[in-house]
C-alpha cells in the first residue's frame, strides 16, 4: 500500500445512543408556539417560540429558529438560530448561523460557521428539567393558597 489509511475522527460526535431524531418539522412547515418534549427533533422548517427538548435538536440547513431560549441536551445547527441556547453540547456546522448567547459544556464549529453573541462554558449543565409523564398530579398539588404567610 502506497499510502496508509488515515481516518480523521470528527471533533464532535453526538451521542446517538442517548438521543436520535424521532420527529421532523419539514421544510414546508411554519410552527408558531412552544415546542417541548423528549427525544430528538430535526427542524427543516421555521419555528417561532421557545424550545425545550430533553434530547437532540438538529436545525437543518433549511431550518430557521426564532426563540427566546432553545434548551436541549445536544444542539446541532446547520441552519439559523436567533435566540439564546442552553445545552450540554453545541455544534455549529459550516452553514450554521447563531445570533444569541450560549451556555454549554462542549462547543465545536466547522470552518465557515457564524456565531454572534457571548458564550459561557460550564462544567455541568442541566438544560431541560425532567418532564412529568402526566399533568394530573401537578394540577392536584398546585391548589392556590389563601394569602398565608410563613413568617
N, C-alpha and C positions, 0 to 999 in steps of 0.2 A: 504494500500500500504506500503510495507516494506521500499522501497527507493523512496524518492521523485524524480521526474524527474528534472534533471538539464540540461538545454540546454546551451552548450557552444556557445558563439557568436564569430564568426571569428573576428580577429583584423582588417582585411581589406576586405571590401565588395565593389567590383566595382559597380559604378552607372550604372546599366543595362538599366535604362530608357533613359539616355543620349546617350548611345552608346552600341550596341551589335554587335556581329560578323556577318557581311554581306558578307564577302569574305574569301575564304580559299585557301591558297597555300599549296597543298598537299605534302605528303612525297616524292613523286617521281619527284617533280619539282625543278629545279635549275634556279633561277632568277638572271640575271646579269644586273644591272641598277637601277635607282632610282624608288622608289615607293611612290606616293603622292596621296592624296585624302581625302575624308570624309568617316566616317563610322567606321566599325570595321573589323579588319583583323586578321585571325588566320594563323600563319606560322608554318607549319609542315615540309616544305622543306627547301631549302637553298637559302638565299638572300645575294647577294654581291652588295652593293650600298647604297645610302642614303635613309632613310625612313622618311617621314613627313606625318603623318596621323592626321587629326582632328577627334579624337575619340579614339577607343580602339585598342591596338596592343597586341595580345597574341602570344608569342613564345612558341609553344607546346613542349613536351618532345623530339620529333624528329626534332624540328626546330633549324636551325643554321643561325645566322645573323652576317655578317661582314659588318660594316658600320662605316663611319667616325662619323656620328651622326644619332641617332634614336630619332625623335621628335614625341611625341604624347601626348594626354591628359592623358591616362592611359596606363601603360605598365605592363604586367604580364609575367614573364619569368619562364618557366619550362624547357626550352632547354638551348642553349648557345647564348650569345651576346658578340661580340668583337667590342667595339666602345663606344663612349660617348652616354649617354642617357639624354635627357631633357624632363621632363614630370611633370604633376601635381601629379600623384600617381604612385608609383613603388612598385610592389610586386615581390619578388624572391622566388619561390617555392623551396621545398626541393631538387628537381632535377635540379634546375636552376643554371646557372653559368654566371657571368658577369665579363668581363675584360674591364674596361674603367671608365671614370669619370662620375659622376651623378650629375645633378642639379634637385631638386624636392621639392615639398612642403610636401609630405607624403611618408613615406617609411615603408615597413614591409617585413619581411623574415621569412621563416619557418626554423626549425632546420635542418641543413644539407645544406642550401643554401650557394653558394660560391660567393664572391664579392672581386675583387681586383681592387682598384682604389681609387680616392678621391670622397667624397660626400659633396655637399654643399646644405644645406636646406635653402629655401627662403620662405617668407610669401606668395608671389604670383608669378606665372609664367604664361606667355602666350607662350606655347611651339610652337604652329603652327599658323602662321598668317592666317587670313581669306583668303580662296582660292576664286579667282574670278570664276564666273559661266562660262564665256566665255573669250577667249583671244583677241577677235577682238577689244574691246575698248582699251586694253593695247597697241596693235600694232599701233593704230591711234595716241595715246597720246605720244608715245615714239619715236618721229621722232628725228634723230640726229641733233644737233645744230652745226653751223659753227663757231668754236673757239670763242664763245662770252664769255667775262668776265664781272662779275658784278662790279668789282672794278676798 
